[in-house]
């Protein structure tokens, strides 16, 4: 398709960029593909941007989908309310879910297939909880579904149980913002790397995110110089404050999720990465208890940045799943058509009486 050929992952400006005012802030997003087609919304993680999906956007558009990829609240060219003085509630997953719901309202999208990676994966699962009627299906890359907790567990307590998450405690501290804002290029050179042993750089040393990263560190072959330059330019303009606020919302999210559903009934694909240093594939072992229509795929030779390192393999799994979603939807439509007329068009109250 012409639009997918126009898009060049090396040239961010070759994508269609738009802005909307939703839920009290200005949102920046890329919007590609024909209006009226099935819609896929792509949600990025930390410290990513819409640009993390630069290889998936043209691919999915070539398959006939409309694709919307926002800079999430706090990131890139989307507003990043300061906290303080604003309340961290603004960065809770319920409120950011509302961002996406309102963006869908503005774009007249009734339902969408939601893709998420890292924090975006967490948000994708939470959209299924807070706005299930707006989600057609879900794909999460790296981030498993963890149902709402009945009791509050602090981030510090989680990190004691899972020491590989100690870096998250650091990122929730104000000093992390100072350090990362002062080392933007070095940060992205260190974080955006392949899963090979030769390319690996240890980051967090217990006190500093850049503790093991030398000043003259070379970039990885995972990204081009143009791609690196785009990330650096975006963060030099807007900084890390907004993205880091997501690490401070554990209590906010717990309070927002009291009494919410735990079961996910949407068709779901979970894609794990065999060499992800922080989110191991074993974290998905209990997901089938809560996700009733779940497929799990593993990409063994990939680290955390699956969308870049193993794009072709990821696209194969996405093709399979999207075909399943189409078939699943057709079956549901057929069942609906064969239901009695009087039942199909009854109100909720009358249906309950039937």
Secondary structure as GFF3:
##gff-version 3
##sequence-region A 1 354
A	DSSP	alpha_helix	2	6	.	.	.	ID=ss1
A	DSSP	three_ten_helix	12	14	.	.	.	ID=ss2
A	DSSP	beta_strand	17	22	.	.	.	ID=ss3
A	DSSP	beta_strand	25	32	.	.	.	ID=ss4
A	DSSP	beta_strand	39	43	.	.	.	ID=ss5
A	DSSP	three_ten_helix	50	53	.	.	.	ID=ss6
A	DSSP	alpha_helix	54	62	.	.	.	ID=ss7
A	DSSP	beta_strand	66	70	.	.	.	ID=ss8
A	DSSP	three_ten_helix	88	91	.	.	.	ID=ss9
A	DSSP	alpha_helix	93	106	.	.	.	ID=ss10
A	DSSP	beta_strand	112	117	.	.	.	ID=ss11
A	DSSP	alpha_helix	119	130	.	.	.	ID=ss12
A	DSSP	three_ten_helix	132	134	.	.	.	ID=ss13
A	DSSP	beta_strand	135	141	.	.	.	ID=ss14
A	DSSP	alpha_helix	155	161	.	.	.	ID=ss15
A	DSSP	three_ten_helix	163	165	.	.	.	ID=ss16
A	DSSP	alpha_helix	166	171	.	.	.	ID=ss17
A	DSSP	alpha_helix	174	181	.	.	.	ID=ss18
A	DSSP	alpha_helix	184	191	.	.	.	ID=ss19
A	DSSP	three_ten_helix	197	199	.	.	.	ID=ss20
A	DSSP	alpha_helix	225	238	.	.	.	ID=ss21
A	DSSP	alpha_helix	241	245	.	.	.	ID=ss22
A	DSSP	three_ten_helix	246	248	.	.	.	ID=ss23
A	DSSP	alpha_helix	250	256	.	.	.	ID=ss24
A	DSSP	beta_strand	267	273	.	.	.	ID=ss25
A	DSSP	three_ten_helix	281	284	.	.	.	ID=ss26
A	DSSP	three_ten_helix	287	289	.	.	.	ID=ss27
A	DSSP	beta_strand	294	299	.	.	.	ID=ss28
A	DSSP	alpha_helix	306	309	.	.	.	ID=ss29
A	DSSP	alpha_helix	311	337	.	.	.	ID=ss30
A	DSSP	alpha_helix	341	344	.	.	.	ID=ss31
A	DSSP	alpha_helix	348	353	.	.	.	ID=ss32
###
